[in-house]
Amino acid sequence: MVDEVAELVTGLLRATRAVTVLATSRQALGIQGEQLLHLDGLSFPLPADRSSPADLAGYESVVLFIERARSIVPGFDLTGENAAAVADIARRLDGLPLAIELAAGRLRVLSPQQISSRLENQFRLLSGSKGSDERLHTLRAAIEWSYELCSPSERLCWARLAAFPADFDIEAAEAVASGGELGVEDIFELVGALIEKSVLRSSHASQEHVR
């Protein structure tokens, strides 16, 4: 509904200057005066970080896991026994709130240590209870929803770029994702479209090279 929302917001802003619109979206509205703020995942511990209960309490992903865990297992808390497993869960899920909530939901059946050991098959493990929004039932459903909103060319480019285990630059993307119906000249625009739709994100850590 990007076009419809953009039209609505444009009309509101033209009608009065006393309105500010704050919108969360997978994609920018593309209207005049829009300012974008990329929302990162929650902070999570790195492998080299200490994993004592006191050290982990400052990470947002760990705090969320504990909050959701307590709704399932009253009195749940970080201990010397489960701290390393909780840190591993938060780290391997990249601080993604939905994934962390789904992982915490598995405490009905598994301990944090067991959840951590089963995360090799994330799509199968991270499923939720039934609710009104099918996208929030499983991690796979959330990704499939985003995938379906892409054009066929964007989907093909996305699938080919999944060959990268980590970050890449535009030259590498052109080398790997081009071929067949996707020409080298198409990849630049497709990568830009996937960034715009929050499938990819760009990093300007280097002043000379964007990853």
C-alpha positions in Angstrom: 0.0 0.0 0.0 3.0 2.3 -0.5 1.4 4.4 -3.2 -1.9 4.8 -1.3 -0.2 5.8 1.9 2.1 8.2 0.0 -1.0 9.9 -1.6 -2.7 10.1 1.8 0.4 11.6 3.6 1.0 14.1 0.7 -2.6 15.3 1.0 -2.3 15.7 4.8 0.9 17.7 4.5 -0.5 20.0 1.9 -3.6 20.7 3.9 -1.7 21.8 7.1 1.7 22.4 8.4 0.7 21.3 11.9 1.1 17.6 11.1 4.1 15.4 11.3 3.9 11.8 10.1 6.0 9.0 11.6 5.7 5.8 9.6 7.4 2.5 9.9 7.6 0.6 6.7 9.5 -1.9 4.7 9.9 0.6 1.9 10.2 4.4 1.7 7.1 6.3 0.7 9.1 8.4 -1.8 7.4 11.7 -1.1 8.9 15.2 -0.8 10.4 16.0 2.5 10.7 12.4 3.6 13.6 11.6 5.9 14.7 8.0 6.3 16.0 6.4 9.4 17.2 2.8 9.1 16.3 0.6 12.1 18.9 -1.9 13.0 18.2 -5.2 14.8 18.6 -5.3 18.6 22.1 -5.2 20.0 23.5 -8.7 20.7 26.7 -10.1 22.1 29.6 -11.1 19.9 31.5 -14.4 20.3 34.4 -12.6 22.0 32.2 -10.9 24.5 31.9 -12.2 28.0 28.7 -14.1 28.7 28.1 -13.8 32.4 24.5 -12.8 33.5 25.7 -9.3 34.5 27.5 -8.7 31.2 24.5 -9.9 29.1 22.0 -7.7 30.8 23.0 -4.7 28.7 22.1 -6.3 25.3 18.7 -5.5 23.9 18.2 -8.9 22.3 18.9 -10.6 25.6 16.5 -8.4 27.5 13.8 -9.2 25.0 14.4 -12.9 25.2 14.2 -12.7 29.0 10.9 -10.7 28.9 9.3 -13.2 26.5 10.7 -16.1 28.5 9.1 -14.9 31.7 5.7 -14.9 30.0 6.1 -18.6 29.4 8.3 -19.7 32.3 7.5 -17.5 35.3 10.6 -16.5 37.2 12.9 -17.2 34.3 16.3 -15.5 34.7 19.8 -15.6 33.4 22.0 -17.9 35.4 25.5 -19.1 35.1 24.1 -22.3 33.5 22.0 -20.7 30.8 23.8 -17.4 30.1 26.0 -18.7 27.4 23.1 -20.4 25.6 21.0 -17.3 25.7 23.9 -15.2 24.3 24.4 -17.8 21.5 20.6 -17.6 20.6 20.7 -13.8 20.5 23.9 -13.8 18.4 22.9 -16.4 15.9 19.5 -14.7 15.3 21.3 -11.4 14.6 19.1 -9.5 17.1 16.0 -9.9 15.0 13.0 -9.2 17.4 10.6 -11.7 15.7 13.1 -14.5 15.6 14.0 -13.9 19.3 10.4 -13.9 20.3 9.8 -17.2 18.4 12.8 -18.7 20.0 11.7 -17.8 23.5 8.3 -19.4 22.7 10.1 -22.7 22.4 10.8 -22.6 26.2 7.5 -24.4 26.6 9.3 -27.6 25.4 13.1 -26.8 25.4 15.7 -25.3 27.6 17.8 -22.4 26.3 20.7 -24.9 25.8 18.5 -27.1 23.7 17.2 -24.2 21.7 20.7 -23.1 21.0 21.7 -26.6 19.8 18.8 -26.8 17.4 19.2 -23.5 15.7 20.9 -25.1 12.7 17.4 -25.5 11.3 16.0 -22.1 12.1 13.0 -22.2 9.8 11.7 -25.3 11.4 12.4 -24.4 15.0 11.2 -20.8 14.9 7.5 -21.1 14.5 4.9 -19.4 16.7 1.3 -19.9 17.9 -1.7 -19.2 15.8 -2.8 -15.5 15.6 -4.3 -12.9 13.3 -1.2 -12.3 11.2 0.1 -15.3 9.3 3.4 -13.5 8.7 4.3 -13.6 12.4 3.7 -17.4 12.8 7.1 -18.4 11.5 10.4 -16.8 10.4 9.9 -18.5 7.0 6.5 -16.9 6.6 7.9 -13.4 7.3 10.6 -13.9 4.7 8.1 -15.3 2.2 5.8 -12.3 2.7 8.7 -10.0 1.8 9.7 -12.2 -1.1 6.2 -12.2 -2.6 6.2 -8.4 -2.6 9.2 -8.3 -5.0 9.1 -8.5 -8.8 10.2 -11.7 -10.6 13.5 -10.1 -11.5 14.1 -8.9 -7.9 13.3 -12.4 -6.6 15.8 -14.0 -9.0 18.5 -11.4 -8.1 17.8 -12.0 -4.4 18.1 -15.8 -4.8 21.4 -15.5 -6.6 22.8 -13.0 -4.1 22.0 -15.5 -1.3 25.2 -17.3 -2.5 27.2 -14.7 -0.5 27.8 -15.8 3.1 28.4 -12.2 4.2 28.7 -8.7 2.7 29.6 -8.0 -0.9 30.1 -5.0 -3.2 28.3 -4.1 -6.4 31.1 -5.6 -8.6 30.7 -8.9 -6.9 27.0 -8.7 -7.2 27.2 -8.1 -10.9 29.5 -11.0 -11.4 27.4 -13.5 -9.4 23.8 -12.4 -10.1 24.0 -11.7 -13.8 23.3 -14.2 -16.5 20.4 -15.5 -18.5 17.5 -13.0 -18.3 19.5 -10.7 -16.0 22.1 -8.7 -17.7 25.1 -7.1 -15.9 23.5 -3.7 -16.5 20.3 -4.8 -14.7 22.0 -5.8 -11.4 22.8 -2.2 -10.3 19.1 -1.3 -10.5 17.9 -4.6 -8.9 20.4 -4.2 -6.0 19.1 -0.7 -5.4 15.5 -2.0 -5.5 16.3 -4.7 -2.9 18.0 -2.1 -0.7 14.9 0.2 -1.0 12.7 -2.8 0.0 14.8 -3.6 3.1 15.9 -6.9 1.7 19.5 -5.7 1.5 21.2 -2.9 3.4 24.2 -0.8 2.4 27.2 -0.1 4.6 29.3 3.0 4.2 31.9 2.0 6.7 34.5 2.7 4.1 34.6 6.1 2.4 35.9 4.6 -0.8 33.8 1.5 -1.1 30.1 0.7 -0.3 29.3 -2.9 0.8 
